[in-house]
Amino acid sequence: MTHNTPLSPRPLRQLTDGRRRLMTTAQLRAHGVSAAEADAQCRPGGPWQQLLPNVVLLHPGPPTSDERLHAVLLYAARERSGGSGPGVTASVPVQPGGEDEPAAPYTEAMVTGLAALTLHGFSTTPPLPSLEVIDVLVPRLRRLRTTGWARVVRTAALPSAQLITGVPVAPVARALADAVAELTDAGVVRRLLTEAVRDGHCEPAAVVRELNRARLLSRPHVVDAVDSLVAEGRALAEQRLYRMVREHGLPEPLWNVDLRLPGGPHLGGVDAFWPEHSVALELDTRAHRQQEDEALRAEHARKREHLERLGVTVVHLTPRKVRDRPEHQAAVVRTALMAAGDREPAAYVVVLPR
């Protein structure tokens, strides 16, 4: 048999033995089940049921959470060329620990919104069984409509999905933006954004980029939540910075100080300063709108250039680098401190608490 030899359909009873399964009408046709036969099986009191357009559950009774997720993906996934139906035949074991058939990726579809956040492990999102709708992310030009409990969310460019328990899921920042787009409760939005940062699911800047892309930063309750998000992200980043200095044996700096020339202008605030070495450290926790970012970038660049003209070395770190590679960032700071002896003496600056 060659790779081009078509496979003969498996008997339907072999597919359903010992398993709860979902299939599309196209996949049923491939197994010799006509549309009329499928409709007859899905009549009230029958052994099957149609969950969504062209998606059939091959057992009676309420669908499980996994079956609801896979039904939405089967509905939204692009059909493969050759008429074999969407990307996968979803199989869910009847009992935990059952052996699943390997599942091919769904094509151009992934779970997003609150369902995706629950799959990512959020504790502040509703459990899957209580969700009235499941959001599914698809390319903008797909001809799909929201129906039943499948809500279609469109995007110009699909992100790379993460596979969680066999389900393709949108990245946290994107899933957050899609969830926030449907929420009006300021407290719920704030709790979601705070958990995303506090539990290390993603960085504040990534969340704000997605909210900005989705044009959600004009909503007052979202702006308030972002302010809390930035404060939470900064507090976490500072804790990691303190831990990095302590655990990697760096000299203790002066924390959170303002610098100015004697009797002269204010030079700006820094997160850490080693006066004996004239080394300053800035932790970039900015996460605002794009227009504000441009102004802040220009201001920070001017401050850095001014300090360096005075002989102060400025080390710039990001929260992600401190979180993911603290040993490398500690080495960067240590190198700057060691190089102080090879430089011309810096101008005297006054250090004040911030």
N, C-alpha and C positions, 0 to 999 in steps of 0.2 A: 504494500500500500504506500502511495506517495503522499506528500503533504497536501497535494491538491485533490486527493480523493475525498468526495463528500462522505461524511459520517451518516449512517442510517439513524433515524430518530429512535431514542430509547422509549420503551413503553411508559406511559404516564404513571402507571401504578408503581413502576420501579423508581421513578423520581420521587414519589410522595411517600413511599414506605418509610415509616419511622422518622419523618421529618415534617416540619412545617415549612412551606415554601411559598414564594412569590414568583410569579412569572408574568411576562407581558403577553398580550394577545398574539404578538408576532412570534414569540417563543412557543406558545401553545400551538400555533399553526405549524411550526416546524416539527412538532411532535404529533401531527395529524389530527389536532383538535380544531374543528371549524369554528367560525364565529358563532354560528347558531348553537352548536354543542356547548360552547363556553357560556353563552347566555342562559341556556337551559340549566347548566350546573349552578349558575349564580342567582337563580330565582329564590325568593324567600323560602326558607326552610331547606334549601339545597346544600350540598357539601362544600361549595365554593362561595366566594363573595368578591365583588368588584370593589376595591378600596378607592382607587383613583382611575381616571380614564386610561384604559388599556393596561391596567395593572390588576391582576387577579390573585387573591389569597386562596391557596388550595386547601383550606380547612375551614370549618365553621367556627363560630365563636369570635370574641374580640381579638384584634391583632395585638401582639406584644409591642413593647416600645421599640425593640430592634426591628420588628416587621414594619412598623410605621416609618422608621427612618429609611429602611431599604425601599419601601414602597415609594416614598417621595423621590429617592434617587433614581429608581427605575422609571418613574414618570418623567423626570427631568433630563435623564442622561440621553445624549445624542445616540441615535441608532448607528450601529456599525454598517459599513458598506457591505452590500450583499444581502441585505434584508434579514439578517439573523437576529434583529431586535437590539435593544439597548445593551450596554456594556456587560452586564452580568445577569446570571440567574441567582437571585438571593436565596441563601439557605440559612436557616436559623435552627439550631438543635432544639428538640423538644425539651431536653433536660440539660442543665448546666454541665459542662465538661464533655458534651457530645462532640463528635468529630465533624468539623465543617469541611465542605468542599472548598478547595482554593477558589478565591473570588478574584476575577480580573478587575482592574480599576473601572469605575464609572467614568464615562467620557463626558467632559465639559459639564460637570455638576458636582457640587459639594454642599454639605450642610453648613449653615451659618446661623447668625443670630443667637437667641437664647439656648436653643438646642445644642449648638456648637459649644457654647460656653459651659454648659452642663457636661458635655463630653470631655472638655478640657479639664474638668475637675473643680469648677467653681462651686462654692457652697451657698452663694447668695442667689443662684438661679433656681427656678422651679425644677423639680424632678421631671424626667422625660414623660412619664405617664400623665402628668397634669398639664402638659402643654397643649393648648387648643390648636395651635398651628406650628408647623415646622418650616423654617425658612431654608430655601435651597438657592444657592448662588449659581448663576448661569451667565454665559456671554450675552451682551446687550442685544445682539441681532438674532438670538434664538426666538423662534415663534412659539412661545409657551404662555399660558395664562395661569393665574392663581386659581386654584380650584380646591374645594374641600378643605382639608387641613394642610395642603401644600401651598405655601406662599412663595412665589417666584420673586427673587431679588436679582436685578441685572447689574452687570459691571462691564466697563469697557475692556478690562484686562483681568482675566482670572488669576488670582494668586496661586502659589504652589500649595496644594492641599497637604494636610497632615493626616495620616491614617491612624485612627483610634478605634480599636476593636473591629477592624475591618471596614470602618466607615470613613470616607474622605471628608475632612473637616477643614473649614477655613481657619487661617491663623488667628490667634486671639485678637490682635488689634483690629483686623477686618471684621471678625464676628462681633466684637464690641460695638463698632460703628453701626453695623446692621441692626443690632439689638437696640441701641440708643435711638435710632431713627424711628422706632415704633413706640418709644416710651415717653410719657409725659410726666411721670412722677419724679420729681427732683431727687427725693431720697433714694429711690431705687437706682437712678443713674449714678448718683454719688457712690453708693455702695458697690456697684459693679466696677467702676473705675478704680476705686480704692483697693478692692480685692485684687484687681489685675496687677497693680504695682506692688502692693504689700506682700503678696504671695509669690512674686517673681515670675508671673506669667509673661510680662512684657515690660518694656521701658515706657515712661510717660511720653517721650518724644514720638514713639511709634504710634501710640494711641491718638495723640493730638494730630499727627499727620493724617491718619485715617478719618478722624472727625472733620478736619479741614477739607479733605478731599470730598467728603460726603456733604459738605456745606451745612454742617450742624452747629458750627460755632457762632451762629447768629441767634441761636435759641438761648434765652437767659438762663434756664435751668441747666443747660449743658455747660455754659460758660462758668457758672458757679461750681459745677462738679469738676471742671477742669482746674479751677483754682485749687480745690482740695487735692486733686490728683498731683499737681505740681508740688504742693507742700509735702504731700506724702512721699513722693519720689525723691525730693531733696533730703528729707530726713533719713530715708533709707540709704541714700548715696553717702551722706555724711557718716553714718554709722559704719559703713563698709570702709570708708577712708580712714576713720579712726582705727579700725581693726587692722587695716593694712599697715599703718605706721607702727602699731604696737607689735604685731606678729612678725614683721620682717625686720625688726631691730633698727628702724630709722630714728634719728634724734627727734625728740619731742619738739614740735614747732609751737609758735603762737597761733592759736586757732581763731578764725573769723575776726580779722582785724582790718582796720582802715589804715591806709598809708597816705602821708602828706609830707610835703617839703617844709622844713622849719620856717614858720612865718609865711609860707607860700600856699599854693593851691592844693586842693584835695586830689590825690592821685588815683583813688579808687579802693574798693574793698577786695580782699583776697581771702580764700578759705584757709590757707595756712601760710606762715611766713617764718623762715629761718634767718633771723637778723645777722647771726655770725657769718652766714654764707651768702647773704643777699639773694636768697632764692624764695620766690613766691609760688604758690600753687593755686590754680583755679580749677574748680570742678564745674563743668558745664552741665547744668541741669535745666537749661532753658527749654521750654516746651510751650510756645505760644503760637499765635497766628503768624502766617508767613510775613505779613507786613511788619509786625512787631519784631519778628526774628531778624529782618534785614536791618532795622534800626539798632537792635541790640548787638548784632554782629559788628556793625560799624563802631559802636561805642566800645565794645570789648577790644576791638582791634586797635583803636586809638589808645586805650589805657595800656595795652600790652606794649605798644611801640614806645610810649612815653617812659614806662618803667625800664624797658631794656636800654633806652638811651641813657638813663641814669645809672646803668650798670647792674640792674636787678634782673636776674634770670627768672622767667615766668614759665612754669611747667603747666601744661594744659592737659587735663585728664577728663574723660567722659565716664558717666556712671557705668556704662556697659563694660568698659575696659577694666574698671576697678572691680566689678563683679566677676567677670569671666577670667581675667588674668592678673590677679593682684600681685603675684610675684614679679611679673614683667613690669608692671607700673611702679612697684617699689624699686626695681633696678633703675628705671628711668630717673626717679627722684634721687636715688643714691648717686648716680652718675653726675647729676647737676650739682649736688652738694660737694662731691669730690673735686669737681672742676673749678670750684670757687677760688682755690688757691692759685690757679693759673691766670686769673683775670685781673684787670686793673681794679683797684678798690672802688666800690660803688659809692655814689653820693649818699650822704647821710639822710635818712628819712625818719620821720616821726611815726611811731606805731601807736594807734589808739584802738581801744576795744570797739567792736562794731555792734 
